[in-house]
Structures are given as structure tokens and as C-alpha cells.
């Protein structure tokens, strides 16, 4: 039963080419998502006067971080992972290039003034999610990969939360749009818990000789149920049930991390960054439970989950999967480890800025610079590889569009 089939060959690669760039979903969407992550935060902190569109100010920042960055990376990962699960590449070539263009149109449209530009951006955004959901759902259904049927459902829910947010923006309902940011964060949390709980033990057991890690399938199912209940309760504004469900999901996550033997991976950056991200996501869910009851500032769980959880897992996953799928050894260099550390620094500084002091503005700027450096380092190292053929392309045949359903998927 394959979770993520990642080859570990090393080699020299070839010249950049459009065929290589559009071979699999992770290539263009990792570059686009990580590049936009750096740009969007730097614009938000250092040039907010550029945000003149209908989707402006805090709404633009929240939307572009969750849906423009985090969800984009998730789509790139799932387009790639579903190919491994099913032996069918869901989107590649001109179709994948078209998806990237649609994504770019949405990003630009949301920056332009006027209702027409905003409406065009909404249509492009919804088309991006619709095409992604259909592509992933198609290969999963064709391969009868029943254990993954829930994945496109969660992707669709993420798109619906995006639509609700954008409708609230169009209606000028600030309270509603902030609720829908929370809903989107929770849907993304469910999807992240589902994927991380599968791949982290898989990656760790392959990397550390003799390490035996339980899959926690039963507790994992309860965790997903609890997190899904939290989404429903958030929509219905049932605070106490939402807080209880979030607490259950977070506590199960912490129990899982402890069982994964974190001390065994301390010397392996590709693993400890994932362990840290999953831990902070679990902690963030527990803090969100407290905040759901009206205790504390909403910004605390949002940044704990968004930077500490999602972004920490993202910087680790976009490194690990890009190395493997580009045919390179699963080994970090100094620039990769530095990018991990920069995300940690960005988180610490951003959380410090939540407490009133004379240093708030400086902490914001320092956090933004650390964040920009983290994803800038990723682009510097990986962009040349992601636009070029696999390092082992000459000796590898990529299984695409299997003739029949994949067995044991």
C-alpha cells in the first residue's frame, strides 16, 4: 500500500524545459506558492499602500496567506501524491500550465481596484479549485483508491470556504469574513492532519534504520472526526462543542508525536521540521479551542496554526518531496536548514509582536524579513531543479495513466 513513492536517486539533471516544468503538479505550484508567500508578506508589511483592490487590507493578507499560499501548496502536493497513489498523473502539460495561469490571474486581479477586477479574481479562484478537485477526484475514483476518497471532498470544502469568504468581502461583512477565515483554517487543518499523519511516520521509518512507528489508524480516524466536527460547529457558531472537538484533535496529535519517537529524528532536518510543524499544529488547535470560548486574541491561534503548523510543515514537505521527485538524494544542505530556521524565527517574532510594546512594528518587519528569507532560500535552491528534468531522467520511466485500477491503492 503506497503512501508516497519517492525515489532517492542522485544525478546531474538537464537543461530547463517546459515539458519538465509542467510534468507534475508540485513543480509549478511549489514555485508559485512559495514565491507568492514571500512576496505577499513583504508587500503586506512594507508596501500596504499597494493593496487598493476590493480585497484589501487584513482581508487580502488573510486570504492570500491561506488560499493563495497554503492551499496552493496543498493542491500541488495532492496533484503529485495522487499520482503516486494511483499511478495516474492527474494534471500535466498544457492543462497544468492552464491551471497555473488561472492561479496567476486570481493573484493579479485581487490586487487591482474595482468590482470587475474582484469578480474576475473570484471566478479565476473558483476555477482553480474546481479543476484541481476534479483532476484529483478523477484519478482516485478511476483507481478505486477508496482510502483516499475523502481527499477531494476536503479540497472542495476548502474551495467552498474560500467562496464564502469572498462573498463576505463583496458584501462588506467583516465579521462574516473573519468567521470564514477560521472555517478555512479548520478545513485546511483537517486536510493537513490527514496527510501528515500518513506521511510523517512513513518518511521517518524509511530514513531512520530500525525505527518502528505506529500508524495510529484508529486514533487518527477519531482525530479527523473531531476536527471535522469542529468545522461544522464553527459554521453553526456552537462554541462549546467546537472547543471540545478542537481539544480532542489537538491532544490526539500530541499523543501521536510522542509515539513517533521525536528524539530519534533530532539530527535529521528533513524529519524534525515535519515533527515540529505537526506539534505546533496540534498546540495551535488546543489554543484555538480556548479562543473559541472567547479567551485570548484570535491572532494567536491563527499564527500558531498558520506559521507554526501549516508553514513549518510546508517548508519541510516542499523540500522533501521536491528532492525525491526530482531524483535527488534526500539530504539537506545549509540553505535548506537555514530556511527551516528562518520560519521558526519568523514565528517567534510574529508571536512576540502580539503583545503590546514599543517594538511591535520592528518585530513585524523582522518577522517578515525572516519569512521572506526562508522562502527566498527555497526558491534559490530549488527553482533550477523544478524547471529541469529529473536528475535520473535518463534511466527512469514515469508510470502515467495505468491501464486499469491500481491494486492495493
C-alpha positions, 0 to 999 in steps of 0.5 A, a space after each residue: 500500500 503506497 503512501 508516497 513513492 519517492 525515489 532517492 536517486 542522485 544525478 546531474 539533471 538537464 537543461 530547463 524545459 517546459 515539458 519538465 516544468 509542467 510534468 507534475 503538479 508540485 513543480 509549478 505550484 511549489 514555485 508559485 506558492 512559495 514565491 507568492 508567500 514571500 512576496 505577499 508578506 513583504 508587500 503586506 508589511 512594507 508596501 500596504 499602500 499597494 493593496 487598493 483592490 476590493 480585497 484589501 487590507 487584513 482581508 487580502 493578507 488573510 486570504 492570500 496567506 491561506 488560499 493563495 499560499 497554503 492551499 496552493 501548496 496543498 493542491 500541488 502536493 495532492 496533484 503529485 501524491 495522487 499520482 503516486 497513489 494511483 499511478 495516474 498523473 492527474 494534471 500535466 502539460 498544457 492543462 497544468 500550465 492552464 491551471 497555473 495561469 488561472 492561479 496567476 490571474 486570481 493573484 493579479 486581479 485581487 490586487 487591482 481596484 474595482 468590482 470587475 477586477 474582484 469578480 474576475 479574481 473570484 471566478 479565476 479562484 473558483 476555477 482553480 479549485 474546481 479543476 484541481 478537485 476534479 483532476 484529483 477526484 478523477 484519478 482516485 475514483 478511476 483507481 478505486 483508491 477508496 482510502 483516499 476518497 475523502 481527499 477531494 471532498 476536503 479540497 472542495 470544502 476548502 474551495 467552498 470556504 474560500 467562496 464564502 469568504 469572498 462573498 463576505 468581502 463583496 458584501 462588506 461583512 467583516 465579521 462574516 469574513 473573519 468567521 470564514 477565515 477560521 472555517 478555512 483554517 479548520 478545513 485546511 487543518 483537517 486536510 493537513 492532519 490527514 496527510 501528515 499523519 500518513 506521511 510523517 511516520 512513513 518518511 521517518 521509518 524509511 530514513 531512520 534504520 530500525 525505527 518502528 512507528 505506529 500508524 495510529 489508524 484508529 486514533 487518527 480516524 477519531 482525530 479527523 472526526 473531531 476536527 471535522 466536527 469542529 468545522 461544522 460547529 464553527 459554521 453553526 457558531 456552537 462554541 462549546 462543542 467546537 472547543 471540545 472537538 478542537 481539544 480532542 484533535 489537538 491532544 490526539 496529535 500530541 499523543 501521536 508525536 510522542 509515539 513517533 519517537 521525536 528524539 530519534 529524528 533530532 539530527 535529521 532536518 528533513 524529519 524534525 521540521 515535519 515533527 515540529 510543524 505537526 506539534 505546533 499544529 496540534 498546540 495551535 488547535 488546543 489554543 484555538 479551542 480556548 479562543 473559541 470560548 472567547 479567551 485570548 486574541 484570535 491572532 494567536 491561534 491563527 499564527 500558531 496554526 498558520 506559521 507554526 503548523 501549516 508553514 513549518 510543515 510546508 517548508 519541510 514537505 516542499 523540500 522533501 518531496 521536491 528532492 525525491 521527485 526530482 531524483 535527488 538524494 534526500 539530504 539537506 544542505 545549509 540553505 535548506 536548514 537555514 530556511 527551516 530556521 528562518 520560519 521558526 524565527 519568523 514565528 517567534 517574532 510574529 508571536 512576540 509582536 502580539 503583545 503590546 510594546 514599543 517594538 511591535 512594528 520592528 518585530 513585524 518587519 523582522 518577522 517578515 524579513 525572516 519569512 521572506 528569507 526562508 522562502 527566498 532560500 527555497 526558491 534559490 535552491 530549488 527553482 533550477 531543479 523544478 524547471 529541469 528534468 529529473 536528475 535520473 531522467 535518463 534511466 527512469 520511466 514515469 508510470 502515467 495513466 495505468 491501464 486499469 485500477 491500481 491494486 492495493 491503492 
